[in-house]
Amino acid sequence: MKKVMIVDDAAFMRMAIKNILVKYDFEIVDEAENGQVAVNKYKEKKPDIVTMDITMPEMTGIDALKAIMAYDPNAKVVMVSAMGQEQMIMEAIMSGARSFVVKPFKEDYVIQTLTKI
């Protein structure tokens, strides 16, 4: 069972992702509402996969990704972003993100992406 941490500033989005993943036997080890909290919780929980929103207060998903990759170069981070953020997605991939999911997302695509990683 893969352990996942969900990072998004919107509680409803964290819940939506959590509901999908639990249904497919992923274990949710933690959630974070911004990038700074995500970096701290990553170090503590060491999840197998992180779903990371890009646009968040305090620390963006891109900055959190860079901090997590500096701490653990083997981290598996999947960016989750709204459409129209192609430039940020490219920066995320170049910074070490393994893949990305565009909001609004389809359940089967989320599962397919996380299973592949």
N, C-alpha and C positions, 0 to 999 in steps of 0.2 A: 504494500500500500504506500503510494507516494505521499509525502508530507508537503503541504502547500501553505504558504503565507500569502494572504490577499492584501494588497495595498491600494487604497483608493480613498480620496477625501469624502466621497459620497457614501453614506452608510447603506443606502438602498442598492448601490452598485456592488458593494462588498457582499451584501446579502444575496443578490442575484447570482453572483459568481459562486458563492458558497453553496447555494441550493443546487446548482448544476453539478459541482464537483462532488458533493456528498452523495448524490444519486449514483455516481459512477465510482464509488469506493475510493475517492481521494480523502486523505485525512487533513483537515484544516488545523494547523498547529498554532496559528495566530493570525491577527489582522492588524493593520496599521492605517492611520488616517492621514499620514504625510510621510515624506521621504526620510526625515530625521528619525522619526519613530521606527520606520522600517529598517533602517541601518542598524539601530540598536537592537531591535528584536531579531534581526537576522543573525547577529553575532551570538545571541542568547539561545535561539531555537534551532539554528542551522537547518532550515527546511530544504527539501529536495528541489522544490520549484517555488519561484516567487512570481505572482502576477502583479505587475506594477503599472499604475496609472501614470500618465506623463505630467498632466497639469494638476499640481497640488500646491497648497500654501506651505510656507516655511522652507521646504526643500523640494524641488521638482523631482519627478521620477527619473529624469536623465541624471541629475546630480546624485540621487540615491543609488542608481545603477552603477555609476562610476565609483562611488564609495564602497559598495558591496563587492564589485569586481576587484578593487584594490585590496580588499580584505581577503577575498576568496576568488582567485582567477577561474576556478571551476564552477562558480555559481551558475545556476540555470534560471535566468530571468526572462519572462515573457512580458513584453510591453502591451498594455491595453490602452488604446487611445481613440478619441473621436476622429471622424473623417476630417480631412483637410489639414492633417498634421504630418504630411509626408516628410517634410524637412526634419522634424524632430524624430520621426521613426528611423530615418537614415542615420542620424546622429546616434540614436540608441543602438542600432545594429553595429555601427562602427565602434561603439563603446563596450560591446560585449553581449548585448541582448541576443538570446537564442532565436527569438521569433516575435511576432506581434499579432494582436487580435484587434480588429477595428470595431468600435462601438457604433451603432448597436450590433451586437454579435448574435450568432446563431449557436444554440447549445451544442450541436454536433461538431461545429468548427472549433469551439473551445476545447472540447474533449479530444478531438483529433490532434490539435496542436500540442496540448499538454502530454498526451500519450506518446507522441513522436519524440519528445525531448528526453 
